[in-house]
Amino acid sequence: MLSAQSVPVVRATLPVVGASLNTITELFYRRLFEERPELLRNLFNRTNQATGAQREALAGSVAAFATLLVERPDERPDAVLSRIAHKHVSLGITADQYPLVGRHLLGAVAEVLGEAVTPEIGAAWEEVYWLMANALIAIEARLYAEAGVENGDVWRRMEIAERHQESADAVSLILRRPDGRPTAPFRPGQYVSVRVELPDGAHQIRQYSLSTAPDHRTWRITVKREDAAEATVPAGEVSSWLHAHTEVGDVLDVSLPSGDLVLPAAETPLLLASAGIGITPMLSMLDHLALTSSPRPVTVVHADRTPGDHIHRAEQADLVTRLADAELHLWYENDAHRSAASNVLAGRATLDHLTPAPDTIAYLCGPLPFMRAVRGELLTKGLHPSAIHYEVFGPDLWR
């Protein structure tokens, strides 16, 4: 909770700080990487830095947290911070890294806003930062403890047992422990980080959903190769490397599972809506439901460009048929006519013909425009905002 003396200061300055946050975060990252260039090479996503997505996500997170502190002071901020904490744990972030971040972030605030940052304003925003930092540190410490590891000790060597080309731009890697022991448990919907050494010597890290249930002795990740877009977004460094260089028998650095998009232990109806590579966490949930013979009503919605781009298409259909009360609805923007199935429609996904039960819990994963559209339809159909959960691949720009 923000102190009484800081609340009016933060409330009064939030519009000015918020309007400058993108400039502040740009300067923050520049100063941080000038002092510690190895962080850009070996921890932060260089592609997200190049596009500005990470700066935008950081600015949105700080603004959202500060707004919560002044507008809803009695609410715990854990829900806002949970996604960030899980991402940090998947990277092995530890408490001793927060003072460095705080020094450069608060320094950027002072430099961008200049004389407007009085000692009183500086102290209030320092309090905001450390409330956020300490909340994250506490959540991350709990996650490390639940995993039974020392803080930051998340990296394990995993061997590629199988490799399957799922489509022209997606490949699945089956991972196992080199010692033959079972893989670590996880919850359906979670992800792992993969760390690779690139040709320039940098160690870059990316997150990939575990795309099967946790009831197996192996893990599976499905990696979509990210191509360059209009010369402004560089090709995915790690996804391209994994596609080009991995073979059966290779060993990768892989983190312990993380992520807060997970199935609750309940019997309420489910709606799993995905598009493109967003199918991966939904497959884990479906696999778990099938293996446990779940009686829950499950509505599965998936959208893709074409049937050929729909990875794990046969597997998804099989998992749905194995459930006692499940239905599958597919949309393809192109070539939908190639399928004679009654559950295949042409164009962009819509929920017009669906009537979810009022107590339905929905999980969304895919491009932001898809998730925004589906969420909007679910709200108009009566679902409570708290019942709609989502996973963003990359920086969370959904604010």
C-alpha positions as CSV (number, residue, x, y, z in Angstrom):
1,M,0.0,0.0,0.0
2,L,1.3,3.4,-1.0
3,S,2.0,5.7,2.0
4,A,-0.5,8.5,2.8
5,Q,2.0,11.2,1.9
6,S,2.8,9.7,-1.5
7,V,-0.8,9.0,-2.7
8,P,-1.6,12.6,-3.6
9,V,1.8,13.1,-5.2
10,V,1.5,10.1,-7.4
11,R,-2.1,10.8,-8.3
12,A,-1.2,14.4,-9.3
13,T,1.9,13.4,-11.3
14,L,0.6,10.2,-12.9
15,P,-0.7,11.9,-16.0
16,V,2.7,13.6,-16.7
17,V,4.8,10.6,-15.9
18,G,2.4,8.3,-17.8
19,A,2.6,10.5,-20.9
20,S,6.4,10.3,-20.8
21,L,6.7,6.6,-19.9
22,N,7.7,5.5,-23.4
23,T,10.5,8.1,-23.5
24,I,11.5,7.1,-19.9
25,T,11.7,3.4,-20.7
26,E,13.6,4.0,-23.9
27,L,16.2,6.0,-21.9
28,F,16.1,3.4,-19.1
29,Y,17.0,0.5,-21.4
30,R,19.7,2.6,-23.2
31,R,21.4,3.5,-19.9
32,L,21.0,-0.1,-18.5
33,F,22.6,-1.6,-21.6
34,E,25.4,1.0,-21.6
35,E,26.4,-0.1,-18.1
36,R,25.6,-3.8,-18.6
37,P,25.8,-4.7,-22.3
38,E,25.8,-8.4,-21.5
39,L,22.1,-8.1,-20.3
40,L,21.0,-7.3,-23.9
41,R,23.1,-10.2,-25.3
42,N,22.2,-12.8,-22.7
43,L,19.0,-12.0,-21.0
44,F,16.7,-9.5,-22.8
45,N,15.0,-10.3,-26.0
46,R,16.9,-8.3,-28.7
47,T,14.0,-8.5,-31.2
48,N,11.6,-6.9,-28.7
49,Q,14.2,-4.2,-28.0
50,A,14.6,-3.5,-31.7
51,T,10.8,-3.2,-32.2
52,G,10.2,-1.2,-29.0
53,A,7.7,-3.8,-27.8
54,Q,9.5,-4.4,-24.5
55,R,9.7,-0.7,-23.8
56,E,6.0,-0.3,-24.4
57,A,5.2,-3.3,-22.2
58,L,7.3,-2.0,-19.3
59,A,5.7,1.4,-19.6
60,G,2.2,-0.1,-19.5
61,S,3.1,-2.3,-16.5
62,V,4.4,0.6,-14.4
63,A,1.4,2.8,-15.3
64,A,-1.1,0.1,-14.5
65,F,0.6,-0.6,-11.2
66,A,0.7,3.1,-10.2
67,T,-2.9,3.6,-11.2
68,L,-4.0,0.6,-9.1
69,L,-2.1,2.0,-6.1
70,V,-3.9,5.3,-6.1
71,E,-7.4,4.3,-7.4
72,R,-7.8,0.9,-5.6
73,P,-5.4,1.1,-2.6
74,D,-7.1,-1.8,-0.7
75,E,-6.6,-4.3,-3.5
76,R,-3.5,-6.6,-3.6
77,P,-1.5,-6.0,-6.7
78,D,-0.6,-9.7,-7.1
79,A,-3.0,-10.3,-10.0
80,V,-1.4,-7.5,-12.0
81,L,2.1,-8.8,-11.3
82,S,1.6,-12.5,-11.5
83,R,2.2,-12.7,-15.3
84,I,5.5,-10.7,-14.9
85,A,6.6,-12.8,-12.0
86,H,6.2,-16.0,-13.9
87,K,8.1,-14.6,-16.8
88,H,10.9,-13.5,-14.5
89,V,11.1,-17.0,-12.9
90,S,11.3,-18.6,-16.4
91,L,14.4,-16.4,-16.9
92,G,15.9,-17.0,-13.5
93,I,15.6,-13.4,-12.3
94,T,16.7,-12.9,-8.7
95,A,16.2,-10.2,-6.1
96,D,19.7,-8.8,-6.4
97,Q,18.9,-7.5,-9.9
98,Y,16.2,-5.1,-8.8
99,P,18.4,-2.3,-7.4
100,L,20.2,-2.0,-10.7
101,V,16.9,-1.7,-12.6
102,G,15.5,0.7,-10.0
103,R,18.6,3.0,-10.2
104,H,18.4,3.3,-14.0
105,L,14.6,3.5,-14.2
106,L,14.3,6.2,-11.5
107,G,17.3,8.0,-13.1
108,A,15.5,8.0,-16.4
109,V,12.4,9.5,-14.8
110,A,14.6,12.3,-13.3
111,E,16.4,12.9,-16.6
112,V,13.3,13.0,-18.8
113,L,11.2,15.2,-16.5
114,G,14.1,17.4,-15.3
115,E,13.3,20.1,-12.8
116,A,9.7,18.9,-12.5
117,V,11.0,16.0,-10.4
118,T,11.2,17.6,-6.9
119,P,12.6,15.6,-4.0
120,E,9.0,14.9,-2.9
121,I,8.0,13.6,-6.4
122,G,11.2,11.6,-6.7
123,A,10.6,9.9,-3.3
124,A,7.0,9.1,-4.2
125,W,7.9,7.4,-7.4
126,E,10.8,5.6,-5.8
127,E,8.2,4.2,-3.3
128,V,6.0,3.1,-6.3
129,Y,9.0,1.3,-7.8
130,W,10.0,-0.6,-4.7
131,L,6.4,-1.5,-3.9
132,M,6.2,-3.1,-7.3
133,A,9.7,-4.6,-7.1
134,N,9.2,-6.1,-3.6
135,A,5.8,-7.5,-4.6
136,L,7.5,-9.2,-7.6
137,I,10.4,-10.4,-5.4
138,A,7.9,-12.0,-3.0
139,I,5.9,-13.7,-5.7
140,E,9.0,-15.0,-7.4
141,A,10.5,-16.3,-4.2
142,R,7.2,-18.2,-3.6
143,L,7.4,-19.7,-7.1
144,Y,11.0,-20.8,-6.7
145,A,10.1,-22.4,-3.3
146,E,7.1,-24.2,-4.9
147,A,9.4,-25.6,-7.6
148,G,11.9,-26.7,-4.9
149,V,14.8,-24.8,-6.3
150,E,17.1,-22.0,-5.1
151,N,16.1,-18.6,-6.4
152,G,17.2,-18.3,-10.1
153,D,18.2,-22.0,-10.4
154,V,15.8,-22.9,-13.2
155,W,18.0,-24.1,-16.0
156,R,18.2,-27.7,-16.9
157,R,19.8,-29.7,-19.8
158,M,17.2,-31.4,-21.9
159,E,17.8,-33.7,-24.9
160,I,15.8,-33.7,-28.1
161,A,14.2,-37.1,-28.3
162,E,12.1,-36.5,-31.4
163,R,11.7,-33.7,-34.0
164,H,8.5,-33.4,-36.1
165,Q,7.8,-30.9,-38.9
166,E,4.3,-29.8,-38.2
167,S,4.0,-27.3,-41.1
168,A,6.2,-25.2,-43.3
169,D,7.0,-22.9,-40.5
170,A,6.4,-24.9,-37.3
171,V,8.4,-27.7,-35.8
172,S,7.8,-29.8,-32.6
173,L,10.6,-30.9,-30.3
174,I,10.1,-33.7,-27.9
175,L,12.4,-33.1,-24.9
176,R,13.5,-35.6,-22.3
177,R,16.0,-35.6,-19.4
178,P,19.4,-37.0,-20.5
179,D,19.4,-39.3,-17.4
180,G,16.1,-40.9,-18.4
181,R,14.2,-39.7,-15.3
182,P,10.7,-38.2,-15.6
183,T,10.5,-34.5,-16.5
184,A,9.4,-32.0,-13.9
185,P,5.7,-31.6,-13.3
186,F,3.8,-28.6,-14.6
187,R,0.3,-27.4,-15.0
188,P,-1.6,-27.6,-18.3
189,G,-1.1,-24.3,-20.1
190,Q,2.4,-23.4,-18.8
191,Y,5.6,-22.7,-20.8
192,V,9.3,-23.1,-20.6
193,S,12.2,-20.9,-21.6
194,V,14.8,-22.1,-24.1
195,R,18.3,-20.6,-24.2
196,V,20.5,-20.9,-27.2
197,E,23.9,-19.6,-28.2
198,L,23.7,-17.7,-31.5
199,P,26.5,-17.3,-34.1
200,D,27.6,-14.0,-32.6
201,G,28.1,-15.6,-29.2
202,A,25.0,-14.1,-27.6
203,H,22.7,-16.3,-25.5
204,Q,19.1,-15.5,-26.3
205,I,16.1,-16.8,-24.5
206,R,12.5,-17.4,-25.7
207,Q,9.4,-18.9,-24.1
208,Y,7.5,-21.8,-25.7
209,S,4.3,-23.4,-24.4
210,L,4.3,-27.0,-23.3
211,S,1.9,-28.5,-25.9
212,T,1.0,-31.8,-24.2
213,A,-0.3,-32.7,-20.8
214,P,2.0,-33.1,-17.8
215,D,1.2,-36.8,-17.5
216,H,4.0,-37.8,-19.9
217,R,7.7,-38.6,-19.3
218,T,8.7,-36.0,-21.9
219,W,7.9,-32.4,-22.7
220,R,6.9,-31.1,-26.1
221,I,7.3,-27.6,-27.5
222,T,6.1,-26.4,-30.9
223,V,8.2,-23.6,-32.4
224,K,6.9,-21.3,-35.1
225,R,9.6,-19.7,-37.2
226,E,9.1,-15.9,-37.0
227,D,10.0,-14.3,-40.3
228,A,11.0,-10.7,-40.7
229,A,8.1,-8.3,-41.3
230,E,8.4,-5.4,-43.8
231,A,12.1,-4.8,-42.9
232,T,11.0,-3.2,-39.6
233,V,10.7,-6.4,-37.4
234,P,13.8,-8.7,-37.6
235,A,13.3,-12.4,-38.0
236,G,13.0,-14.4,-34.8
237,E,16.6,-15.2,-33.7
238,V,15.8,-18.2,-31.5
239,S,13.0,-19.7,-33.6
240,S,15.1,-19.5,-36.7
241,W,18.0,-21.1,-35.0
242,L,15.9,-23.9,-33.6
243,H,14.5,-24.6,-37.0
244,A,17.8,-24.6,-38.8
245,H,20.1,-26.3,-36.3
246,T,18.4,-28.7,-33.9
247,E,18.5,-32.4,-34.5
248,V,17.5,-35.5,-32.4
249,G,20.2,-36.1,-29.8
250,D,21.0,-32.4,-29.4
251,V,20.9,-30.9,-25.8
252,L,19.3,-27.6,-25.0
253,D,19.2,-25.3,-22.0
254,V,15.5,-25.3,-20.9
255,S,14.0,-23.7,-17.8
256,L,11.6,-25.2,-15.3
257,P,7.9,-24.6,-16.3
258,S,6.2,-21.2,-15.5
259,G,3.1,-19.4,-16.4
260,D,-0.3,-18.5,-14.8
261,L,-2.6,-19.5,-17.7
262,V,-3.6,-22.8,-16.1
263,L,-6.7,-24.8,-15.7
264,P,-8.6,-24.5,-12.4
265,A,-9.6,-27.6,-10.5
266,A,-13.3,-27.2,-11.1
267,E,-16.1,-28.7,-13.2
268,T,-17.4,-25.5,-14.8
269,P,-17.8,-25.3,-18.6
270,L,-14.7,-24.3,-20.5
271,L,-14.1,-22.3,-23.7
272,L,-10.7,-22.7,-25.3
273,A,-10.2,-20.2,-28.1
274,S,-6.9,-20.0,-30.1
275,A,-5.5,-18.8,-33.4
276,G,-2.3,-19.9,-35.1
277,I,0.5,-20.9,-32.8
278,G,-1.8,-20.0,-29.9
279,I,-3.1,-23.5,-30.1
280,T,-0.2,-24.9,-28.1
281,P,-1.3,-24.2,-24.5
282,M,-4.8,-25.2,-25.4
283,L,-3.5,-28.6,-26.6
284,S,-1.9,-29.2,-23.2
285,M,-5.2,-28.4,-21.5
286,L,-7.2,-30.7,-23.9
287,D,-4.7,-33.5,-23.5
288,H,-5.0,-33.2,-19.7
289,L,-8.8,-33.2,-19.9
290,A,-8.8,-36.3,-22.1
291,L,-6.3,-38.2,-20.0
292,T,-8.3,-37.5,-16.8
293,S,-11.6,-38.3,-18.6
294,S,-13.0,-35.0,-17.6
295,P,-16.8,-34.7,-17.9
296,R,-16.7,-30.9,-18.2
297,P,-18.4,-29.2,-21.2
298,V,-15.7,-27.9,-23.4
299,T,-16.1,-25.6,-26.4
300,V,-12.9,-25.4,-28.6
301,V,-12.5,-22.6,-31.1
302,H,-9.6,-22.3,-33.4
303,A,-8.8,-19.9,-36.3
304,D,-6.0,-20.2,-38.8
305,R,-5.0,-18.9,-42.3
306,T,-5.5,-22.3,-44.0
307,P,-6.0,-25.9,-43.1
308,G,-2.4,-26.5,-44.0
309,D,-1.2,-23.8,-41.5
310,H,-3.3,-25.4,-38.7
311,I,-0.6,-27.3,-36.7
312,H,-1.6,-30.3,-34.7
313,R,-5.0,-30.3,-36.5
314,A,-5.6,-34.1,-36.4
315,E,-4.4,-34.2,-32.8
316,Q,-6.7,-31.4,-31.7
317,A,-9.7,-33.1,-33.4
318,D,-8.8,-36.5,-31.7
319,L,-8.6,-34.9,-28.3
320,V,-12.0,-33.3,-28.7
321,T,-13.6,-36.6,-29.7
322,R,-12.1,-38.3,-26.6
323,L,-14.0,-35.9,-24.3
324,A,-17.5,-36.8,-23.1
325,D,-18.9,-33.3,-23.8
326,A,-16.9,-31.3,-26.2
327,E,-17.3,-29.6,-29.6
328,L,-14.8,-28.1,-32.1
329,H,-15.3,-25.0,-34.2
330,L,-12.8,-24.1,-36.9
331,W,-12.3,-21.0,-39.1
332,Y,-9.9,-20.7,-42.0
333,E,-9.4,-17.4,-43.8
334,N,-8.5,-19.2,-47.0
335,D,-9.2,-22.7,-48.4
336,A,-11.9,-23.5,-46.0
337,H,-13.8,-25.0,-48.9
338,R,-11.3,-27.9,-49.0
339,S,-12.9,-29.3,-45.9
340,A,-16.4,-30.8,-46.1
341,A,-16.7,-31.0,-42.3
342,S,-19.7,-29.2,-40.8
343,N,-17.6,-27.6,-38.1
344,V,-15.4,-25.6,-40.6
345,L,-16.3,-22.1,-41.5
346,A,-14.7,-19.5,-43.8
347,G,-13.3,-16.2,-42.7
348,R,-12.3,-14.8,-39.4
349,A,-13.4,-16.4,-36.2
350,T,-16.7,-15.3,-34.6
351,L,-18.7,-16.6,-31.7
352,D,-22.1,-15.6,-33.3
353,H,-23.5,-19.1,-33.3
354,L,-22.3,-20.0,-29.8
355,T,-24.1,-19.5,-26.5
356,P,-21.7,-20.1,-23.6
357,A,-23.1,-21.0,-20.3
358,P,-23.0,-18.1,-17.8
359,D,-20.4,-19.9,-15.6
360,T,-18.1,-20.6,-18.5
361,I,-14.4,-20.0,-18.0
362,A,-12.6,-18.9,-21.1
363,Y,-9.0,-19.2,-22.1
364,L,-7.6,-17.2,-25.1
365,C,-4.3,-17.4,-26.9
366,G,-3.3,-16.0,-30.3
367,P,-2.7,-12.6,-31.9
368,L,-3.9,-9.6,-30.0
369,P,-6.6,-8.6,-32.5
370,F,-8.0,-12.1,-32.3
371,M,-8.1,-12.2,-28.5
372,R,-9.6,-8.7,-28.3
373,A,-12.4,-9.6,-30.7
374,V,-13.2,-12.9,-28.9
375,R,-13.0,-11.2,-25.5
376,G,-15.4,-8.5,-26.6
377,E,-17.9,-11.2,-27.9
378,L,-17.7,-13.1,-24.7
379,L,-18.5,-10.0,-22.6
380,T,-21.5,-9.2,-24.8
381,K,-22.6,-12.8,-24.2
382,G,-22.7,-12.3,-20.5
383,L,-19.3,-13.7,-19.3
384,H,-17.8,-11.8,-16.4
385,P,-14.4,-10.2,-17.2
386,S,-12.8,-12.2,-14.4
387,A,-13.8,-15.4,-16.2
388,I,-11.8,-14.6,-19.3
389,H,-8.1,-15.4,-19.2
390,Y,-5.4,-15.0,-21.9
391,E,-1.8,-15.7,-22.8
392,V,0.3,-13.3,-24.8
393,F,3.3,-14.7,-26.7
394,G,5.9,-11.9,-26.2
395,P,5.6,-8.6,-24.3
396,D,2.1,-8.1,-22.9
397,L,0.8,-5.1,-24.8
398,W,-2.9,-5.8,-23.9
399,R,-3.7,-3.0,-21.6
